[in-house]
């Protein structure tokens, strides 16, 4: 990684007490500047370790927001609704609207506005001729329509008047003079409210000192770098903690009901609040047994088609080894001819080398849709070796976990200037570390940050209060494999 031409890195080195004091300890720096340092550390760790891509692509690249509350809310404007289904069976026969005669249809609400022109699913256009009237009982609204087509033989199809058939609102034509104003549809964005989760991890060490430390080269405001360090054992535990946080970001299930009530209590009687992970926020789900290019094309096309108000459209496919193979084989099978030969041109070849030194190369890791948008594949080790992967059933052919074949298409586009995928953190608790000193004090922690105990050793504690927000939850897709 480079910042302003300066290489930024993490390296393992020996502890040197003349250079590595409490003053340049990363553990102490995190106490005073967690908001500034936590994203940088996540970025550096994410460049070296691929176990936590959600953390890397949110906190690690600045797509994060710190708030003062344990709840966060945001408004979501989904697709603008212009259609309504017919609520009850309308007129039948072959002469509906014949000769300019008016006819009546019932819709579930008063969404359509007088005197707009409506269009049916068959393409027939009809104008609303008067204000709609509420049907007795208040379950629907009755609209009086007249066909726009002036032909004496023009009629509306009976199929357009059956219950469930769709009509859409277009424009409002009025008389030449003395027309009166009408109205407009107004749709407010939906309000989504979720809670942040506090995740902790602790580890203990004996009284024996360690020799290795992790040295971080961090950028400064002047464009240069400064070196901070932490105990290498703590660095490894920090990576494990980030992986556990990543597991929550993906698989977290809400522990509170629709009213925000949490019934799970800890040993101190405090509520245990768990917010929704990414998978619980995605409303579109599907299954597959064997992936094909046709299914990929339809899936990706539907996702991009629904992102009507997105700027910089971007979809990332997160999957495991099995899903990456399915993706590759789906595209290779598509490009194979009837005899199984590859359709390649120029110098593009899947077989490299010559003579007795041949190699197999060329694997698909991206897909450019016919609409001009590209989906990139990111392998997620958690889908291969995480807790959920180990607990799930195995694929009947490869023996891999079925979780390895999971394909999660995540909309990471920009809406209204903000990334669709964000990390929300509690201000001051973005990343906390402290130690409990016993017979020893862990290196890098000064006396002001240490707590006391009588144990022959010490412990280090990490805490984070955060959550993942998928602001447009209807433009992503979670596909699981059902092969058996």
LUMBA-574571 format. One record per residue (C-alpha): x, y, z. Coordinates in steps of 0.25 Angstrom, whole numbers, padded with zeros to 4 digits, always signed. Layout:
<sites>
XYZ...
</sites>
This chain:
<sites>
+0000+0000+0000+0005+0014-0003+0000+0028+0002+0006+0040-0005+0017+0031-0010+0021+0025+0003+0020+0011+0006+0011+0007+0018+0013-0007+0024+0012-0016+0036+0025-0025+0039+0029-0035+0050+0042-0030+0057+0049-0032+0070+0046-0024+0082+0056-0013+0084+0055-0006+0098+0063+0006+0093+0053+0009+0081+0040+0003+0086+0035+0010+0098+0021+0013+0103+0021+0026+0096+0021+0020+0082+0012+0008+0086+0000+0006+0077-0008+0000+0089-0006+0014+0096-0009+0022+0083-0022+0014+0081-0027+0019+0095-0026+0034+0091-0029+0033+0076-0038+0021+0073-0046+0028+0062-0034+0032+0054-0025+0019+0056-0036+0008+0055-0039+0010+0040-0024+0011+0037-0021-0002+0045-0033-0009+0038-0028-0005+0025-0013-0010+0027-0018-0023+0034-0028-0025+0022-0017-0023+0012-0009-0035+0018-0021-0043+0023-0033-0046+0015-0042-0051+0026-0050-0039+0028-0054-0032+0015-0066-0025+0020-0058-0018+0031-0048-0015+0020-0058-0009+0010-0065-0001+0020-0056+0003+0032-0043+0001+0024-0047+0010+0013-0054+0021+0021-0069+0016+0019-0072+0018+0033-0080+0027+0043-0079+0029+0058-0091+0033+0066-0094+0036+0080-0105+0026+0082-0107+0011+0082-0118+0012+0071-0116+0017+0057-0127+0020+0047-0127+0024+0032-0137+0026+0022-0138+0017+0010-0145+0021-0003-0147+0008-0011-0153+0007-0025-0164+0018-0028-0177+0011-0030-0185+0014-0042-0194+0002-0043-0206-0004-0036-0213-0017-0038-0228-0018-0041-0234-0021-0027-0247-0028-0032-0252-0035-0045-0257-0024-0054-0265-0024-0067-0264-0036-0076-0267-0039-0091-0262-0034-0104-0268-0020-0103-0261-0013-0091-0260+0002-0095-0266+0000-0109-0270+0013-0116-0264+0022-0105-0273+0016-0094-0267+0017-0080-0264+0005-0071-0261+0003-0056-0249-0003-0050-0246-0005-0035-0232-0003-0029-0227-0005-0015-0225+0009-0012-0226+0024-0017-0212+0024-0023-0216+0027-0037-0220+0042-0038-0231+0048-0047-0230+0052-0058-0217+0043-0062-0216+0033-0073-0214+0019-0069-0208+0008-0077-0211-0007-0075-0201-0018-0076-0206-0021-0090-0202-0006-0094-0217-0001-0094-0218+0014-0090-0230+0019-0083-0232+0033-0076-0238+0034-0062-0251+0042-0065-0255+0046-0050-0251+0046-0036-0250+0031-0031-0261+0027-0021-0258+0018-0009-0265+0004-0010-0275+0001+0002-0267-0005+0013-0254+0003+0010-0246-0008+0004-0244-0002-0010-0246+0010-0019-0255+0010-0032-0249+0017-0044-0257+0021-0056-0249+0020-0069-0250+0023-0084-0241+0018-0095-0232+0028-0101-0232+0021-0115-0243+0028-0123-0245+0016-0133-0260+0011-0132-0255-0003-0131-0245+0000-0120-0247-0009-0107-0240-0012-0094-0236-0027-0093-0244-0035-0083-0230-0040-0077-0227-0026-0073-0239-0025-0065-0237-0038-0057-0233-0037-0042-0218-0036-0041-0215-0030-0055-0206-0017-0054-0209-0003-0058-0199+0008-0058-0200+0023-0057-0194+0032-0068-0198+0046-0070-0210+0056-0068-0217+0062-0081-0227+0073-0078-0237+0081-0086-0233+0092-0095-0238+0103-0086-0243+0105-0072-0236+0092-0067-0234+0091-0052-0222+0086-0044-0220+0072-0040-0211+0065-0030-0197+0058-0030-0193+0045-0023-0183+0046-0012-0176+0035-0006-0167+0037+0007-0155+0028+0009-0156+0017+0018-0150+0018+0032-0140+0007+0036-0136+0006+0051-0126-0004+0056-0117-0005+0068-0102-0006+0070-0095-0018+0076-0084-0019+0086-0074-0030+0083-0062-0033+0092-0050-0042+0092-0040-0045+0103-0027-0053+0104-0017-0056+0115-0002-0057+0116+0007-0063+0126+0018-0056+0133+0028-0060+0122+0032-0048+0113+0031-0049+0098+0042-0045+0088+0034-0042+0076+0026-0029+0072+0018-0024+0060+0023-0011+0055+0013-0002+0048+0017+0009+0038+0006+0019+0038+0004+0032+0030+0004+0046+0036-0003+0058+0032+0010+0064+0026+0011+0052+0016+0022+0045+0024+0021+0032+0033+0022+0029+0047+0025+0016+0054+0016+0010+0065+0017-0004+0070+0009-0015+0078+0013-0028+0084+0012-0038+0072+0003-0048+0081-0006-0036+0082-0006-0034+0067-0010-0048+0065-0021-0047+0075-0026-0034+0068-0027-0041+0055-0035-0052+0062-0044-0041+0068-0046-0035+0055-0050-0048+0049-0060-0050+0060-0066-0036+0057-0066-0040+0043-0074-0052+0046-0084-0043+0053-0085-0034+0042-0089-0045+0033-0097-0055+0041-0103-0046+0053-0117-0049+0056-0126-0038+0063-0128-0041+0078-0139-0031+0079-0153-0031+0074-0161-0021+0065-0163-0012+0077-0148-0012+0080-0150-0020+0093-0138-0030+0096-0142-0042+0105-0128-0048+0106-0120-0043+0118-0106-0046+0123-0101-0050+0137-0102-0036+0142-0117-0034+0137-0112-0025+0125-0119-0027+0111-0111-0034+0101-0113-0026+0088-0110-0032+0075-0112-0025+0062-0115-0031+0049-0103-0035+0040-0102-0033+0025-0109-0046+0022-0121-0043+0030-0123-0029+0024-0123-0035+0010-0138-0038+0006-0135-0044-0007-0132-0059-0006-0131-0071-0016-0125-0085-0017-0117-0092-0028-0112-0106-0030-0102-0104-0042-0099-0090-0046-0101-0086-0061-0097-0074-0069-0112-0072-0072-0115-0071-0057-0104-0062-0055-0108-0053-0066-0122-0052-0061-0118-0050-0046-0108-0039-0050-0118-0033-0060-0129-0032-0049-0120-0026-0039-0115-0015-0048-0128-0012-0054-0134-0009-0040-0123+0001-0037-0130+0012-0044-0125+0023-0035-0111+0018-0033-0098+0026-0036-0085+0018-0039-0093+0004-0040-0084-0006-0033-0088-0021-0029-0078-0030-0022-0080-0045-0022-0075-0051-0008-0073-0066-0009-0065-0077-0004-0056-0087-0012-0068-0095-0017-0076-0083-0021-0063-0078-0029-0062-0091-0036-0077-0091-0039-0075-0077-0045-0063-0081-0053-0069-0093-0058-0082-0086-0062-0075-0077-0071-0066-0087-0077-0077-0096-0080-0084-0085-0087-0072-0082-0096-0070-0097-0099-0075-0101-0113-0083-0114-0116-0070-0122-0116-0065-0116-0103-0055-0107-0110-0052-0093-0105-0056-0080-0112-0043-0072-0111-0037-0062-0120-0023-0056-0123-0013-0060-0112-0023-0062-0101-0022-0077-0097-0025-0085-0085-0013-0094-0087+0001-0088-0085+0014-0093-0089+0019-0103-0100+0024-0117-0102+0025-0125-0088+0023-0112-0080+0009-0109-0081+0000-0101-0071-0015-0099-0068-0018-0084-0066-0029-0074-0068-0040-0074-0058-0052-0065-0058-0053-0055-0046-0062-0044-0052-0074-0043-0061-0077-0032-0070-0092-0032-0072-0099-0028-0086-0104-0015-0079-0089-0011-0078-0087-0013-0063-0077-0022-0056-0078-0031-0044-0065-0035-0037-0063-0048-0029-0057-0047-0015-0054-0060-0008-0058-0060+0006-0050-0070+0015-0061-0070+0025-0070-0077+0015-0060-0088+0014-0055-0090+0028-0063-0081+0038-0072-0087+0049-0085-0087+0040-0077-0094+0029-0072-0105+0038-0086-0107+0043-0093-0108+0030-0095-0120+0022-0085-0124+0011-0086-0123-0004-0089-0137-0010-0078-0136-0021-0067-0128-0015-0069-0131+0000-0067-0116+0003-0077-0109+0012-0090-0104+0005-0086-0091+0011-0074-0090+0002-0084-0090-0010-0092-0078-0004-0092-0066-0014-0096-0053-0008-0097-0041-0018-0095-0028-0010-0099-0015-0016-0088-0005-0012-0092+0006-0021-0094+0021-0017-0107+0026-0014-0109+0041-0011-0094+0042-0009-0092+0031+0001-0088+0017-0001-0099+0007+0001-0091-0002+0010-0086+0006+0023-0081+0002+0037-0087+0010+0048-0080+0011+0061-0082+0016+0075-0074+0029+0077-0062+0026+0086-0064+0011+0085-0060+0009+0070-0048+0001+0076-0044+0000+0090-0032-0008+0097-0028-0009+0111-0020-0018+0120-0021-0024+0134-0008-0025+0140-0004-0036+0150+0011-0040+0152+0014-0033+0139+0009-0022+0131+0008-0025+0116+0018-0017+0108+0012-0004+0102+0002-0001+0113+0006+0010+0123+0001+0010+0137-0010+0020+0134-0017+0010+0125-0014-0003+0133-0024-0009+0143-0018-0018+0155-0020-0033+0158-0012-0043+0167-0011-0053+0155+0003-0057+0151+0002-0052+0138-0007-0042+0131-0019-0040+0121-0022-0031+0110-0037-0028+0106-0043-0023+0093-0056-0017+0091-0064-0011+0079-0078-0005+0078-0082-0005+0063-0092-0010+0052-0093-0012+0037-0103-0004+0030-0108-0008+0016-0116+0004+0013-0123-0001+0000-0126-0015+0004-0135-0019-0008-0123-0018-0018-0114-0029-0013-0116-0044-0013-0113-0056-0005-0112-0070-0012-0110-0083-0005-0106-0096-0011-0116-0108-0009-0108-0119-0016-0111-0132-0010
</sites>
